[in-house]
Amino acid sequence: MSSRRYGLLLNGLSVAVMALTPVMNKWSMITLSPLAASFYNALISLVLTLITIAMTKTKMVWIKQPVVWILGLTNCLASFCNT
């Protein structure tokens, strides 16, 4: 795929996302609780990140420092305690 075609594809996807955002926001404010909305937001972000990593063939590096994992865990717990 040429860089021009790739750019057009990304532009088209961006337009599609921007067009669907208001509809999704209205739907989510009516039907979802804040906790469910944050969970779905994190899930979609994870899926899109993994798709991007797979498409770009980027090698994932796991961080083995316990401090980083503890910070992530406390951040996760704080998100659930605030709702």
C-alpha positions in Angstrom: 0.0 0.0 0.0 1.4 3.4 -1.0 1.9 6.1 1.6 -0.8 8.2 -0.2 -3.4 5.4 -0.1 -2.5 4.7 3.6 -3.0 8.4 4.4 -6.3 8.4 2.6 -7.4 5.3 4.6 -6.4 6.9 7.9 -8.3 10.1 6.9 -11.4 8.1 6.0 -11.3 6.2 9.3 -10.8 9.5 11.2 -13.9 11.0 9.5 -15.9 7.9 10.3 -15.0 8.1 14.0 -15.7 11.8 14.2 -19.1 11.2 12.5 -20.1 8.4 14.9 -18.9 10.1 18.1 -22.0 12.3 18.7 -24.3 9.4 18.2 -22.3 7.2 20.6 -22.1 9.9 23.2 -25.9 10.3 23.2 -26.4 6.6 23.4 -23.9 6.2 26.2 -25.3 9.0 28.3 -28.8 7.4 28.2 -27.9 3.7 28.7 -24.6 3.4 30.5 -23.4 4.0 34.0 -20.1 5.9 34.4 -18.3 2.8 35.5 -19.5 0.8 32.5 -18.6 3.7 30.2 -15.1 3.9 31.6 -14.7 0.1 31.2 -15.8 0.2 27.6 -13.5 3.1 26.9 -10.5 1.3 28.3 -11.5 -1.9 26.4 -11.8 -0.1 23.1 -8.5 1.7 23.7 -6.8 -1.7 24.5 -8.2 -3.3 21.3 -7.2 -0.4 19.1 -3.8 -0.3 20.6 -3.3 -4.1 20.0 -4.5 -3.7 16.4 -2.1 -0.9 15.8 0.8 -2.9 17.3 -0.1 -5.9 15.1 -0.4 -3.8 12.0 2.9 -2.0 12.5 4.6 -5.2 13.7 6.0 -3.3 16.7 7.7 -5.5 19.3 6.1 -5.2 22.7 8.5 -4.8 25.7 7.1 -5.8 29.1 8.3 -3.6 32.0 9.5 -5.7 34.9 9.8 -3.0 37.5 7.5 -3.7 40.4 7.0 0.0 41.1 5.4 0.5 37.7 3.0 -2.4 38.3 2.1 -1.1 41.7 1.4 2.4 40.3 -0.9 0.8 37.6 -2.7 -1.3 40.2 -3.3 1.7 42.5 -4.5 3.8 39.5 -7.0 1.0 38.6 -8.2 0.7 42.2 -8.7 4.5 42.4 -10.8 4.5 39.3 -13.2 1.9 40.8 -13.3 3.6 44.2 -14.2 7.0 42.7 -17.4 5.7 41.1 
